Amino acid sequence: RRARRSLKRCAAAQRNHAMYEHLLLETKGQIAILKINNPKSLNALNIATMTELNECLTNIEANKDIRVVILTGEGSKAFVAGADIAEMAKLTAAEGRTMSLLGKTTFRRIETMPQVVIAAVNGYALGGGCELAMSCDIRVAADSAVFAQPECGLGIIPGFGGRLVGKGRAKELIFTCDRIDAQEAYRIGLVNKVVPQAELMDACMTMAEKLLSKSSYAISMAKACIETGMDTDLSSGLDLE
Ligand code: CAA
């Protein structure tokens, strides 16, 4: 009986912790906690990580048992420090284009999937990492989080479709490459909430549980209307509503 119990526990653990090389996925009821897991490179997004992320999100999108995703970075230093610069530097132009399209497809999936995705920004959110946070529906930042779009300092431009703070502020952030702290990110509307680092995951779980108490169908329809409505003319947006 003990062996059978242990096998059952093992199967449950496997169901709740899907195996990826660059991601950690854990489910708690209807909430999935998804971590980018490359802490040695401050969770930089290489092509393999983005491929896994796209695959994992595709699976979550089709899983009606998951209603909220909390996306974060492994470790206490970084959410995601951007695209993997070392890998990117070696790409040909065609490979660079493919990588950029992979990023856009993956980030767009977050914007359009029916589940709510909360970014738990636990440290550096730079370049593609800042854009990844922007693609999420809601951003909760640790007070230690740092945001920037450093691409112009590297001779490239941000390439994953980020858009949130309006043209004027976006141009300032992109052209100057300035780093901003969590409070400044809150002030300009880049994050919804700032909490002490130690309380970040609890704050995100509390928010996720609040969302679970609402109609998931209504939330997914509202998300679709907001996402599509922002990209269309007023009367088409109103028709959609
Ligand atoms: N790509 C690859 N490796 C990275 C990385 C990145 N974006 N960011 C950090 N790392 C690696 C470092 O190379 C270092 O590796 P080693 O230990 O092997 O040397 C490790 O992570 C730890 O980093 P640091 O020693 O630099 O840590 P630090 O505390 O001194 O500095 C940091 C932290 C300020 C975030 C600094 O690492 C940094 O500036 N990183 C680059 C950030 C950046 O420019 N991001 C934008 C990338 S471009 C992009 O994202 C394009 C796009 O949208 C398409």
Residues whose N, C-alpha, C, O or C-beta is under 5 A from the ligand:
A	BS01	CAA	K40 S41 L42 A44 A81 G82 A83 D84 I85 A86 Y124 L126 G127 G128 G129 P150 I157 P158 G159 F160
